[in-house]
Amino acid sequence: MTAHAFQQVIVVGAGPAGMLLTLRLAQKNIPVTVFEAAPAASSQPRATHYLPPAVVELRRAGVMAELRKDSDCFVLNKFCWRKLDGTYLAGIDTRDLDADGIPYENRITVLALNKVVKVLEDMVAKLPSATVRYGCKVLPGLDQDGERAWVSVERAADGVVERHEADYVVGCDGASSQVRRSMFGDKTFPGYTWENQIVATNTLYDFDKFGWEDSNFIIHPEHSFMAAKISLTRPLWRVTYTEVTGLSDEEILARQAWKFETMLPGHPKPGEYTVLQTSPYKIHQRCSPSFKVGRYLLAADAAHLCNPFGGLGLSGGIVDVGGLADCLIGIHEGETGDAILDEYSRIRIEKYQNIINPVSTENFRRLYDQDPEQVLEKDEFVKLIQQAESDLELSRKLQMGSLEVLHDFTTSFDSRKVSATPSSSAGPQQETVEPASATVAPVVN
């Protein structure tokens, strides 16, 4: 097959998905230009946890080795479910994935997303075929023919509008993606918005002294929340809790001291903890009807959304990018044709519909939609987790379930049938499980 050497790929959005895709392509000397509307990379901590499939993709790109140089980067050991009074119900120890004393290299890894983006930015800056332009807003509209696609970009500095062309345009521009809206219209993003509102905080509080695990899910109809350690150098935790729908930001802040005293172990009063950041937001379960329209493509939050309980939003987006990079590199190197991008769209939508959407939905509902006093009697999933605490193979199987969101697109390349996703060199073999079994929910994005 004749190679189709790209003249240019345009990536819209300089978040983690856009920068990871840019890195992967530029590592193969594919010319890439990134347009980002913001004036600089985001400094917000945002998501913090990377499930095994995301770790696989970050390792493939050489990113994980750089992340682990950060003193706040660590591997999560255990997550569990509790009642509001702190009573332990059941949990999973990720060290069960280690084998013969050798650590499993794809265990859940923790680091604030802004630090990940900075590492990606630094790595991309070293590659001559990549250009990142901040303060450049991609404007509405699709313009393409059989060989090229175009975007119009407005420069924030002077308002000048530029026109750029590329072999492909990839929207990695988040939930409000202009690329997706240009592809399907402003109101076409099938799915729904949850009635429940959640509030994510970064909070300094010593959960360790109460014997809490690295990540804890509290089941309660009114005060469900998650508390996850996000730093090794200070007692910084991500506390994300449900709130009454319809409250203003001011009302949320006014209720926060009461919520924390009610929820947190030790029932602390203001002054006994420090909230560094509070971010109320609505959550969604949505998926674009296609991730490809001609030479325009979508990945990550631009393509699909889910609630953050379980880490499937961030990890699913990283996996999108890994698969799309393989497809574009395969086209560039003459290993496959453009039709592989239709398969990318089809498979990634199937992964969302069959795994990401139902599992993340179940993860969230488990926290508030049941009687915590009857969990161990009626919740089959929590009962399964309890069983896995004394069954090593079951624990491994449940934890490896998240790898089901991966897909090796190189097996569909026209000229070869080989695997592009390396298996772990340590730990148990990657077992496949039915989508319904891929239900482990260790973290919040």
ZIZI-V297792 format. One record per pair of residues at least 12 apart in sequence whose ideal C-beta (glycine too) atoms are under 7 Angstrom apart, sorted by the first residue. I is the first residue (numbers start at 1). J is the second residue. D is the distance in Angstrom with one decimal. If there is no record, write none. Layout:
i j d
I J D
I J D
This chain:
i j d
1 334 4.7
1 335 6.9
1 414 6.0
1 415 5.2
2 334 5.6
3 332 6.8
3 333 5.7
3 334 3.3
4 331 5.4
4 332 6.3
4 334 6.6
5 332 6.2
6 30 5.3
6 31 6.5
6 167 4.5
6 332 5.3
7 31 6.6
7 167 6.1
8 31 5.0
8 33 6.5
8 165 6.9
8 166 4.2
8 167 6.2
9 25 5.9
9 30 6.0
9 31 6.9
9 32 4.9
9 166 5.6
9 167 6.1
9 168 5.3
9 170 6.8
9 328 6.7
10 33 5.5
10 35 6.8
10 151 5.9
10 164 6.2
10 166 4.1
10 169 4.7
11 32 6.0
11 34 4.7
11 170 5.0
11 172 5.9
12 35 5.5
12 138 5.0
12 169 6.8
12 170 6.8
12 171 5.1
12 172 6.4
12 173 4.6
12 179 5.2
13 36 6.3
13 171 6.9
13 172 4.0
13 173 3.6
13 174 6.2
14 34 5.2
14 36 3.6
14 41 6.1
14 132 5.8
14 134 6.9
15 42 7.0
15 117 6.6
15 172 6.5
15 174 6.4
16 113 6.1
16 116 5.8
16 117 5.6
16 120 6.7
17 172 4.1
17 299 5.5
17 300 3.5
17 317 5.0
17 318 7.0
17 321 5.1
18 34 5.8
18 172 3.5
19 117 6.2
19 120 3.8
19 121 6.2
19 124 5.9
20 61 6.3
20 120 6.0
20 318 6.5
20 321 4.9
21 170 6.3
21 172 6.2
21 299 6.7
21 321 4.6
21 324 6.4
21 325 5.7
22 34 5.4
22 124 5.4
22 130 5.3
23 61 5.6
23 120 6.0
23 123 5.6
23 124 5.3
24 61 5.6
24 325 3.6
25 325 6.2
25 328 6.2
25 329 6.9
26 124 6.3
26 127 3.9
26 129 4.8
26 130 3.8
27 127 6.7
28 329 5.2
28 332 6.6
29 129 5.1
30 129 6.2
30 332 5.5
31 129 4.9
32 129 6.4
32 130 4.9
33 131 4.8
33 133 6.7
33 164 6.9
34 131 7.0
34 132 4.4
34 133 6.6
35 133 5.6
35 136 4.3
35 138 5.4
35 153 5.4
36 132 6.9
36 133 6.9
36 134 4.9
36 136 6.5
37 136 6.8
37 137 4.1
38 134 6.3
39 134 5.5
39 135 4.9
39 156 6.8
40 134 5.6
41 117 5.2
41 118 6.7
41 121 5.6
42 114 6.0
42 117 6.6
43 114 5.3
44 114 5.9
45 112 4.0
45 113 6.5
45 114 5.5
45 202 6.0
45 277 6.9
46 113 4.3
46 114 6.7
47 113 4.5
47 314 4.5
47 445 3.9
48 110 5.6
48 111 6.7
48 112 5.5
48 113 6.6
48 230 4.7
48 238 5.8
49 76 6.9
49 108 6.0
49 110 5.5
49 228 6.9
49 311 4.9
49 443 3.4
49 445 6.9
50 108 6.7
50 109 4.8
50 314 6.9
50 315 6.2
51 108 5.9
51 311 4.9
51 315 4.0
51 402 4.8
52 106 4.3
52 107 6.8
52 108 6.8
52 402 5.4
52 403 5.7
53 315 5.6
53 319 5.1
53 402 5.7
53 403 5.3
53 405 5.1
53 406 4.9
54 314 6.7
54 315 3.9
54 318 4.2
54 319 6.6
55 106 4.5
55 109 5.5
56 106 5.5
56 406 6.6
56 421 6.4
57 318 5.1
57 319 6.0
57 322 3.7
58 318 6.9
60 322 6.5
60 422 6.9
63 119 6.3
63 120 6.6
63 123 6.9
66 119 4.9
66 123 6.9
67 111 5.5
67 116 6.3
67 119 5.9
70 111 6.0
70 115 5.9
71 232 6.7
71 233 5.6
72 111 6.2
72 231 4.9
72 232 5.8
72 233 5.8
73 109 6.7
73 110 6.8
73 111 4.3
74 110 5.4
74 232 5.1
75 107 4.9
75 108 6.8
75 109 5.7
76 94 6.0
76 108 4.2
76 110 5.6
76 214 4.7
76 215 6.2
76 442 6.7
77 93 6.5
77 94 6.0
77 95 6.0
77 214 5.4
78 91 5.6
78 92 6.8
78 93 4.7
78 94 6.8
78 213 4.3
78 214 5.7
79 91 6.1
79 92 5.9
79 213 6.0
79 214 6.4
79 215 3.8
79 442 4.1
79 443 7.0
80 213 4.9
80 216 5.8
81 217 4.8
81 219 6.1
81 382 5.8
82 216 5.6
82 218 5.2
83 219 6.5
83 372 4.7
84 218 5.8
84 220 4.4
84 223 5.7
84 263 7.0
84 372 6.7
86 210 6.6
86 265 5.1
89 375 5.8
89 376 6.2
89 382 6.0
90 382 5.2
90 385 4.1
90 386 3.9
90 389 6.5
91 213 6.1
91 385 6.8
91 389 6.8
92 385 6.1
92 388 6.4
92 395 6.1
92 398 6.7
92 399 6.3
92 440 6.3
92 442 7.0
94 107 4.9
94 108 5.8
94 399 6.5
96 392 5.7
96 395 4.2
96 396 5.7
96 399 7.0
97 396 6.0
97 399 5.9
97 427 5.0
97 428 6.3
98 427 6.1
99 426 6.5
99 427 5.0
99 428 5.7
102 426 4.1
102 427 6.9
103 426 6.4
104 424 6.3
104 426 5.8
104 427 3.0
105 424 5.6
105 425 6.9
105 426 5.6
105 427 6.9
106 424 5.5
108 442 5.8
108 443 6.5
110 230 6.1
112 230 6.5
135 155 6.4
135 156 3.9
135 157 6.0
136 153 4.8
136 155 5.8
137 153 6.7
137 154 4.8
137 156 6.7
138 151 5.2
138 153 5.6
138 178 5.3
138 179 6.9
139 152 4.4
139 153 6.9
139 154 5.8
140 178 6.3
140 181 6.8
140 182 5.3
141 182 5.7
142 182 5.0
142 183 6.4
142 296 6.2
144 294 4.9
144 295 4.9
144 296 6.9
148 165 5.1
148 166 7.0
148 167 6.8
149 165 6.9
149 166 5.8
149 168 6.5
149 169 4.8
149 294 6.9
149 295 3.8
149 296 6.1
150 163 6.0
150 164 6.7
150 165 4.9
151 164 5.5
151 169 5.7
167 295 6.9
168 295 5.1
168 297 6.0
168 328 6.8
169 295 6.4
169 296 5.1
170 297 4.6
170 299 6.3
171 296 7.0
171 297 6.9
171 298 4.8
171 302 4.4
172 299 5.4
172 300 5.6
172 302 5.8
173 302 5.4
174 301 4.8
174 302 6.0
175 301 4.9
175 305 5.7
177 298 6.9
177 302 3.6
179 296 6.3
179 298 6.5
179 302 6.2
180 288 5.7
180 298 5.6
180 302 5.3
183 293 4.6
183 296 5.6
184 288 6.7
184 289 6.4
188 289 6.9
189 286 4.8
189 288 6.5
190 286 6.3
190 287 6.2
190 289 6.3
191 284 6.3
191 285 4.8
191 286 3.2
191 287 6.0
192 285 5.8
193 282 5.6
193 284 5.0
194 282 6.9
194 283 4.8
194 284 7.0
194 307 6.4
195 245 5.4
196 242 5.4
196 245 6.6
196 368 7.0
197 243 4.9
197 245 5.2
197 247 6.9
197 280 6.4
197 282 6.3
198 240 5.8
198 241 6.8
198 242 5.6
198 243 6.8
198 281 6.7
198 283 6.0
199 240 6.8
199 241 5.6
199 243 5.3
199 252 5.8
199 278 6.4
199 280 4.7
200 238 6.7
200 240 4.5
200 279 4.7
201 239 4.8
201 275 5.3
201 277 6.3
201 278 5.0
202 236 6.2
202 238 6.2
202 276 4.5
202 277 4.3
203 237 5.4
203 239 4.7
203 273 5.7
203 274 6.9
203 275 5.1
203 276 6.9
204 234 6.7
204 235 5.7
204 236 5.7
204 273 6.2
204 274 4.2
204 276 6.6
205 235 6.2
205 237 6.1
205 264 6.5
205 268 6.7
205 273 4.0
206 235 4.6
207 227 5.8
207 237 5.8
207 265 6.6
208 235 6.9
210 265 4.0
210 266 6.4
212 227 6.6
212 265 6.7
214 228 6.7
214 229 4.9
215 228 4.1
215 442 5.6
215 443 5.5
217 367 6.1
217 441 7.0
218 263 7.0
219 366 6.8
219 367 5.5
219 370 6.8
219 372 4.4
219 375 5.9
220 368 6.9
220 372 5.7
221 368 5.5
223 262 5.8
223 263 5.1
224 242 5.0
224 367 3.8
224 368 4.3
225 239 6.3
225 240 6.3
225 241 3.6
225 242 6.9
225 263 5.5
226 240 4.9
226 309 6.8
226 444 4.9
227 239 5.2
228 443 5.9
228 444 6.3
238 444 6.4
240 444 5.1
241 259 6.2
241 263 6.3
242 368 5.9
249 280 5.9
252 280 5.1
253 278 6.6
256 275 7.0
256 278 7.0
257 270 5.0
260 273 6.6
283 307 4.2
283 308 6.8
284 305 4.3
285 305 6.7
285 306 5.5
285 307 6.8
285 357 5.7
285 361 6.2
286 304 6.6
286 305 4.6
287 304 4.3
287 349 6.3
287 352 5.0
287 353 6.9
288 303 5.1
288 304 6.6
290 345 5.3
291 303 5.0
291 344 6.6
291 345 3.9
291 348 5.7
291 349 6.7
292 341 5.3
292 342 6.2
292 344 7.0
292 345 4.2
297 324 6.7
297 341 6.6
299 317 6.7
299 320 4.1
299 321 5.3
299 324 5.4
300 317 3.0
300 320 5.4
300 321 6.4
301 317 6.0
303 320 6.5
304 316 7.0
304 352 4.8
304 356 7.0
306 356 5.5
306 357 6.1
306 360 4.1
307 360 5.4
307 364 4.7
308 444 4.8
308 445 3.8
309 360 6.4
309 363 4.3
309 364 4.6
309 367 6.9
309 441 5.9
309 444 5.7
310 359 6.4
310 360 5.1
310 363 4.1
310 441 3.8
311 442 6.6
311 443 4.2
311 444 6.8
311 445 5.6
312 356 4.8
312 359 6.4
312 360 4.8
313 445 5.0
314 445 4.5
315 405 6.9
316 352 7.0
316 356 4.9
316 405 5.7
319 405 5.2
319 406 5.8
320 348 5.6
323 344 6.0
323 348 6.7
323 407 5.8
323 409 5.2
324 344 5.7
326 409 5.0
326 410 5.7
326 420 5.2
327 340 4.7
327 341 5.7
327 344 5.0
327 409 5.2
330 410 6.5
330 413 5.2
335 413 4.7
335 415 5.2
335 416 6.3
336 413 4.0
336 414 4.9
336 415 6.9
337 414 6.2
340 409 6.2
340 412 6.3
340 413 6.9
343 409 6.6
343 412 5.7
344 409 6.3
347 407 5.1
351 405 5.2
351 407 6.7
354 435 4.7
355 404 5.7
355 405 5.6
355 435 4.7
355 438 5.5
356 405 6.5
359 438 5.8
359 439 5.3
362 439 6.3
363 441 3.8
366 379 6.7
366 381 6.8
381 439 5.6
396 428 5.0
397 431 5.4
397 433 6.0
398 437 6.9
398 440 5.2
399 440 5.7
400 430 5.8
400 431 4.9
401 433 4.7
401 437 5.3
401 438 3.3
401 439 6.7
401 440 6.0
402 438 5.9
402 440 6.4
403 430 5.3
404 432 6.5
404 433 6.6
404 435 6.3
404 438 4.8
406 421 6.1
408 420 5.7
408 421 5.0
